[in-house]
Amino acid sequence: MKNLIFAHDRVGFSCVKFLLQHYLHTIRLIVVAQENQISTLAREYNIPVIIFDKKTIITDILKQDSQFDFGFLLWWSYIIDKDLISIPRFGFINTHPSLLPFNRGKHYSFWAIVEQNPFGVSLHFVDEGIDSGDIIAQKVISYDWEDTGKSLYQKAQKAIVALFKAQYKKIITHSITRTKQNLNQGSFHYAKEIDSASTIDLNKSYIARDLLNLLRAKSFKPHKGCVFKASNGGGAAKKSGSKKESHTQNYEIYITIKKSKPHKTL
């Protein structure tokens, strides 16, 4: 068993560390976006590393080695093409931070809150679509009014590492069940959609629940919060006044969550 690993960021590091400590014999090659703690750790275990960049013809390099069984995308942020997908004998498996088929694509934690979708993490096979391959395993993550886009992101990171660790042996021993996604259900969003979706129109009426969901979904420091445009001074709009873009993150917004107490039974 010789597997190909594409790993990035904290999730990628945690998963790679687990593999090197417990399944070293299954790892043939690790690919990273740049020199980082993942590549450093891999070399400590004498695992070859390739840096994935625009100058690297990664597919040609990998095709020279036809002995890959599985490929794993561990928090990998780049889309891989069909030629690369076809290299491992048993396909690529992706770690996706949403409860597929909900929130395929980008900004999963934002859309989960705004659209009030179920949330969680998924392991799935990679096909030529975006987050559309067969599901291997999932973990539901509950959330409530105290959660923000950032807290869901952090919960997803922790949950996907745990799910990967729990499923890795089952995957490499072919002890898994593949479940096709119903793409007529769920949701999909491109990265570019978040800008317009998180812009507040000061002349529009909002349901309070929807506005609060929007504010907390975009609460993700150090990234900017929701955007709104107002005339200089914040007063009545003037025809000749220049408009200034402002961010809700520039304000300290305090929200107190009051949870109902259960009624006592007489």
ZAMAR-350515 format. One record per residue: x, y, z of N, C-alpha, C in turn. Coordinates in steps of 0.001 Angstrom, whole numbers, plus 500000, padded with zeros to 6 digits. Atoms other than C-alpha are relative to their C-alpha. Example, Ala and Ser with C-alpha at 12.3 -4.5 7.8 and 13.67 -1.06 7.14 Angstrom:
2
500890498810500000512300495500507800500900501200500000499180498810499940513670498940507140499230501090500730
This chain:
266
500847498804500000500000500000500000500884501247500000499230498770500113501606503247498799499067501129499577500979498945500230499508506396499024500651501349499741499572498658500380499852509914497673499233501010500843500625499058499067499179512761500115500215501437499540499946498553500205498358516391499286499518500630501303500353499506498663498371518290502595500287501485500132499862498555499826497922521888503666499469500426501361500478499312498804497522524031506769499979499071501229499987500728498733496806522802510324499376498619499884500653501296500172494428520042509309500933499037499281499060500837500733496910518707506781501146499538500872498889500364499111499696518782509363499569498946501009500476500955498991497629516965512000499790498617499393500243501287500658496603514255509535501308499334499580498707500553500412500128513817508153500776499486501208499316500445498780501567513601511660499450498653500463500642501267499635499058510852512464500459498870499079499600501031500958499957508949509289501455499589500188498578500307499844503700509206509824500272499219501281499794500681498721503404508014513408499387498602500034500739501262499882500964505155512804499913499187498706500144500705501279500888504294509083501110500407499032498871499541500815504327505260507800500179499143498747499777500930501110504514502191505573499018500204498850501001499788501056501468503386503593500243501280499205499782498690500618502914506769502558501189499948499051498923500003501001504935507054499347500512501403499695499614498645500392504924510787498594499037501008500604500822498914499460503675514039500148500202501247499149499974498772500793502800517164498145499502501148500870500387498811499232502651520621499779500013501214499078500074498786500814501930524123498476501285500815500075498720499330499821505183525528499861500731499317501150499249500560498876507942524617502285499336500441501302500679499689498751506304524410505703500259498890501012499767501001498963506065522302508845499620498591499540500356501316500536504442519482506864501183499397499252498855500504500762507388519167504483501176499692500916498918500249499041509839519436507376499788498679500730500309501235499283508090516661509290500143498786499087499912501129500938507861514423506210501443499583499771498589500322500243511585514659505581500656499371501220499475500642498791512279513719509199499726498500499985500357501419500124510595510404508357500468499418498659499440500441501288512464510153505019498931499742498935501044500067501022509284510610502982500273501087498958499769498999501047509829512367499611498902501068499986500924498865500022508204515796499238500121500721498661500039499166501198507154517749496142499275501294500339500655498708499819506324521454496192499094500251498801500997499780501045503145522150494217499936501492499706500123498599500406503413525441492333499775500045498495500333499858501416502659526814488895501154499580499090498844500384500800506179526016487699500192498483499964499841501450499908505844522359488641498955499300499138500931500808500797504313520011486100499713498757500829500199501023498978502933517905488914499476498695499410500577501219500580500943515461486774501065499171499303498937500721500700503949514563484605500944499324500985499111500576498994506073513995487694499369498768500626500668501106499320503499511765489361499746498818499072500235501091500943502833509755486202501229499113499834498786500805500070506438508579486337500003498904501058500116500998498942505456506638489450498580499444499953501329500586500196502573504284488740499562499139501173500256500906498883502519502689492178499154500625501111500863499396498990500049504944493977498683499232500089501270500690499792497029503207495482498874501009500197500967498933499742494980506037497038500708501352499970499554498626499820495371509791496860499108500660501040500770499317498956494279511991499782500238501504499913499939498538499952493495515715499737499650500417501419500173499690498584493989516797503335500010501514500191500185498540499906492608520352503558500695500696498829499334499470501190493980520924500050499105501037499346500824498880500459492817524242498605499964500164498486499976499877501455493510523674494908499162498895499353500750500997500761491232521917492423500979499203499145499123500829500818492969518973490748499243499546498751500667500325501263492269518074487111499837498492499832500347501412500200491045514774485683501225499127499768498784500788500210494539513672484619500651499629501324499427500261498682495728513969488195499103499064500804500951500858499279492569512355489602500200498531499633499911501378500498493226509258487492501285499280500404498705500625499701496743508597488817499914498898501055500100501100499023495968506622492031499047498906499500500807501127500492494553503151491285498571500035500522501320500039499370491644503549493703499391501385500178500576498669499980491079507281493305500507500899501121499684498994498985491440510429495394498848500122500987500987499758498946489648511071498676500257501383500586499899498621499531488947514599499897499414500161501398500561499588498703488388516080503347499237501296499765500798498799500266485505518529502971499254500439501258500600499498498759484292520753505840498547500428499857501443499762499977480557520520505233499297498652499984500793501227500000477780517964505516499407499836498599500433500156501388477537517064501842498668499252499909499756499070501104475581517649499688499778501474500343500150498593499619475032520870501666501356500704499971498833499121499965477529523695501201501197499432499254498893500318500893479579522275498366500611501317499527499340498793500455482135524765497119500673500749501131499241499142499089483447527686499153499136500595501122500574499260498875482712529475502442498853499250500667500993500929499442480837526556503953499428500460501328500506499598498683480601527959507498499098501228499892500840498823500235479180531274506243498620499576499503501276500380500606476491529627504119499174499104500904500756500846499069475564527093506779499142500850500922500731499127499083474559529916509122498962500837499254500905499118500741473007532227506523498790499235499468501097500786500569470933529486504899499413499005500988500469500913498948470455527553508158499985498548499506499841501367500486471715524336506579500593499102501078499278500917499113472824521218508444501500500174499785498555499790500102476548521404509188500739498754500463499181501140499607479306518855509545501222499899499113498833500240500843482320517333507782499809498683499256500180501179500852482649514705505060501324499532499412498960500607500825485150512326503508499312499479498746500657500434501236484323511734499848501022499761498900499159500217501170485815510431496641499946501228499098499898498850500893486954513042494137499630499574498585500295500196501415485408513199490679500282501312499278499695498799500770485521515851487958499151501196500415500792498898499478482870517935489716500656500599501234499483499359498786483346520111492788499247499449501202500578500581498769482727518234496058498764499156499694501191500726500451480323515956494189500160498484500003499747501431500040481894512502494577499296499223501100500660500879499035480622509524496550500509500239501420499665499770498593480549509968500327500467498699500645499475501136499237482594507648502548499503500045501434500404499854498597481821508999506010499740501464500300500331498635499599480378512082507706499859500098501513500228499706498590480148513697511121499173501267500092500870498835499819477293516032512034500561500893501099499582499015499001478262519214513894498797500880500313501125499155499603475490520916515828500488501425500241499649498605499718475443524703516147498759500747500449501110499220499470473325527368517810500311501484499859499858498548500146473017531130518243501333500531500502498715499542499492476338531355520041501129499780498995498968500278500997478220530155516961500123501121498982499698499046501063479844532326514310500645499237498844499293500635501101481462531651510972501339499439500439498685500458499536484783531357512757499891498786500906500121501141499088483583528978515467499639498726499234500320501176500809482076526643512848501227499520499229498750500352500687485345526750510907500915499210500927499137500677499035487254525747514034499448498631500381500614501300499706484775522982514861500223499025498847499814500852501175485084521662511311501431499482499915498605500433500021488880521554511512500229498838500959499825501045498989488790519488514681499278498716499600500811501171500338486037517177513432500545499236498802499519500699501196487596516423510039501257499211500303498807500758499601490890515375511631499583498716500706500478501178499265489039513023513996499357498990499051500660500896500951486958511616511126501022499286499119498960500607500835490022511026508958500743498909500763499294500995499189491842509222511765499152498743500195500891501135499748488814507023512423499764499159498748500361500690501237488315506105508753501188499513499181498857500294500875491851505778507370500228498501499825499760501442500106492338502089508170498907499323499192501111500580500760488891501263506788500167500277498505499825499633501407489719503109503575501066499131499343498895500718500647493054501413502892499799498488499993500322501436500021491612497979503691498719499725499220501196500114500846488644498619501380498788499514500800501117500383499121486198498284504278498996501132500137500882498832499983484079501293503348498811499775499076501177499996500869480696501880501767499904501357499315500135498759500755480318504478499019498524500349499837501377499524500132477134506560499032499957501156499011500097498932500996476241508632495985499257501198500573500675498781499571475275512228496611498785500268499111501149499506500753471873513505495577500221501493499778499636498612500267472990516729493940498795500880499704501221499199500108469378517814493485499633500607501348500177499447498663469437518464497216501266500764500380498805499305499540471911520453499253500167501359499352499729498657500508473599523623498038501434500089499507498663499776500554476624524935496150500220501498499864499685498575500120478372528305496233501435500196499520498669499589500442481300529892494402500568501018500988499336499069499087483853531982496288499521501437499784500354498619500323482772535172494495498639500418500549501353499681499543479231534957495888499970500683501357500063499528498618480180535938499425499987501523500091499936498536499919480851539622498651498610500626499934501346499433500105477335540435497490499094499480501107500856500590498963475761538069500029500228500631501364499688499417498692477493539833502941499988501524499978500166498550500076476698543392501818498616500378500520501260499573499390474017545070503929499500501265499308500646498850500628471650547447502141499285500792501090500557499200498906470849550241504600498568500460499731501371499602500330467596550981502776499054498807499874500792501224500126466338547410502889499489499549501360500543500568498763464108545807505499500467498555500133499531501356499736465466542645507107499195499376501133500487500741498841463935539997509306501151499931500992498944499929498988465874540273512569500850498734500021499272501268499988466812536582512512501010499931498845499130500069501172468254536863509001501187500944500133498923499032499846470279539968509823501021499530501029499084500524498988471736538432512976500804498821499452499283501120500613472609535281511052501096500494499064499025499437500926474377537387508437501199500578500753498926499386499220476375539315511044500910498959500639499156500981499315477535536263512950500676499045499010499368500846501014478215534233509794501275500634499469498829499282500523480690536924508699500937500445501119499105499683498878482239537250512174501147499006499981498895500930500231485615535760511350501309500794499956498759499230499955488509537929512486501185499083499732499775498608500405490944538911511092499337500395498685500684499630501237488761538829507954498939501064500285500972498933499825486405541739507391498609499427500220501372500419499756482817541538508549499113500369498830500926499572501050479705542444506577500329501421499558499699498696500583479988545477504328498709500785499804501113499134500375477658548435504020500563501320499517499560498726500537477896551723502190499097501103500522500767498885499438476855554986503791500635501312499572499474498681500312477222558687503053500905500461501122499081499485498989479957560571504877499239500557501187500634499503498794479026561320508451498926499095500523501001500957499534476507558511508646498607500586500105501317499384499902473591560914508333499203499798498734500826500104501198471090561566505572500879500067498758499212500047501224472389560822502113499906501327499257499973498790500808473435563804500016500374499626498576499743500345501392473428563723496250501461500191499636498617499718500355476906565214496100500988499296500923499105500621499027478283563195498994500631498730499460499336501243500406480881560511498293499634498900500974500374501121499154480041557073499606501239499276500510498886500669499343482325555268502011499585498583500358500281501389499642482512551516502418500420499766501442499709500304498606482336550413506040499774498522500257500107501410499647482590547052507730499425499876501399500577500193498668480582545764510657501066499635501015498936500359499071483854544563512139500618501240500635499492498764499416484712548230512789499251500374501271500823499708498840482065548195515506500083498857500999500131501036498978481841546340518783498517499695500139501407500387499958478534544503518474499830498923501047500214500953498919477351542762521608498603499409499886501283500696500073474607540164521423499895499070501193500219500873498848473257538539524558498994498928499627500872501124500306471774535097524065499283499591501274500789500419498846468968534410526508499317498681499680500576501320500228468105530745526666498810499786500916501221500229499225464628529810527778500219498904501030499921501015498956464392527930531051498837499029499840501096500974500122462369524718531009498912500270501026501120499776499092458908525043532536499919498873501020500155501012498958458371523274535815498632499335499872501254500749500059455747520585535805499326500029501355500733499931498732453084521103538450499571498617500441
